[in-house]
Amino acid sequence: KLELPFWLASRLHQFDHVTIEMPEMYSDGPRRDMEADAAHMNLRGCCDHYFEIGKEVSVLLNDRDLLKHLKDAFVKRFH
């Protein structure tokens, strides 16, 4: 297991040189926390660009549930 910058990992993944796993910050536990209280979660501790990176991860891993979760959480935080 190796941690790589997202830009590099996504490019390597496109050519089937690496397999990308779901980052911990988008796993089930943090998703439940976000659903419970999206407006008050400290996302800077996870990632400066939580929603942008999450969208890219969801597309890369073809995870429609993550994309829906991100959309719902964004609306709850900024509505």
C-alpha positions as CSV (number, residue, x, y, z in Angstrom):
1,K,0.0,0.0,0.0
2,L,1.4,3.4,-1.0
3,E,0.0,6.9,-0.6
4,L,0.3,9.1,-3.7
5,P,-1.0,12.5,-4.6
6,F,-4.4,12.3,-6.1
7,W,-3.3,13.8,-9.5
8,L,-0.7,11.0,-9.8
9,A,-2.9,8.2,-8.5
10,S,-5.8,9.1,-10.8
11,R,-3.5,9.2,-13.9
12,L,-1.9,5.8,-13.0
13,H,-5.3,4.4,-12.3
14,Q,-6.5,5.4,-15.8
15,F,-3.7,3.2,-17.3
16,D,-4.4,0.3,-14.8
17,H,-1.0,0.7,-13.1
18,V,-2.6,1.1,-9.7
19,T,-5.8,0.3,-7.8
20,I,-7.3,3.1,-5.8
21,E,-9.1,2.4,-2.5
22,M,-11.7,4.7,-1.1
23,P,-10.0,7.3,1.1
24,E,-10.8,7.0,4.8
25,M,-12.4,10.5,4.9
26,Y,-15.1,9.3,2.5
27,S,-15.8,5.9,4.2
28,D,-19.0,4.9,6.0
29,G,-18.1,6.4,9.4
30,P,-17.4,9.9,8.2
31,R,-20.3,9.7,5.9
32,R,-22.7,9.0,8.8
33,D,-21.1,11.8,10.8
34,M,-21.7,14.2,7.9
35,E,-25.3,13.1,7.5
36,A,-25.9,13.7,11.2
37,D,-24.4,17.2,11.4
38,A,-23.0,18.4,8.1
39,A,-23.0,22.1,9.0
40,H,-20.7,21.6,12.0
41,M,-18.1,19.1,10.7
42,N,-14.5,20.4,10.6
43,L,-13.6,19.4,7.0
44,R,-10.2,21.2,7.1
45,G,-8.9,18.3,9.3
46,C,-9.8,15.9,6.4
47,C,-8.9,17.9,3.3
48,D,-8.8,21.5,2.2
49,H,-10.9,20.6,-0.8
50,Y,-13.2,17.9,0.6
51,F,-16.0,18.3,-1.9
52,E,-13.9,18.8,-5.0
53,I,-11.6,15.8,-4.3
54,G,-14.6,13.7,-3.2
55,K,-16.3,14.4,-6.6
56,E,-13.2,13.3,-8.4
57,V,-12.9,10.2,-6.3
58,S,-16.5,9.3,-6.9
59,V,-16.1,9.6,-10.7
60,L,-12.9,7.7,-10.7
61,L,-14.3,4.8,-8.6
62,N,-17.7,5.0,-10.2
63,D,-19.4,5.5,-6.7
64,R,-22.7,7.2,-7.3
65,D,-23.5,6.9,-3.5
66,L,-20.5,9.1,-2.7
67,L,-21.6,11.6,-5.2
68,K,-25.1,11.8,-3.8
69,H,-23.7,12.0,-0.2
70,L,-21.4,14.9,-1.2
71,K,-24.3,16.8,-2.9
72,D,-26.6,16.3,0.1
73,A,-23.8,17.3,2.5
74,F,-22.9,20.4,0.5
75,V,-26.5,21.6,0.4
76,K,-26.8,21.0,4.2
77,R,-23.6,23.0,4.9
78,F,-24.3,25.9,2.7
79,H,-28.0,26.3,2.4
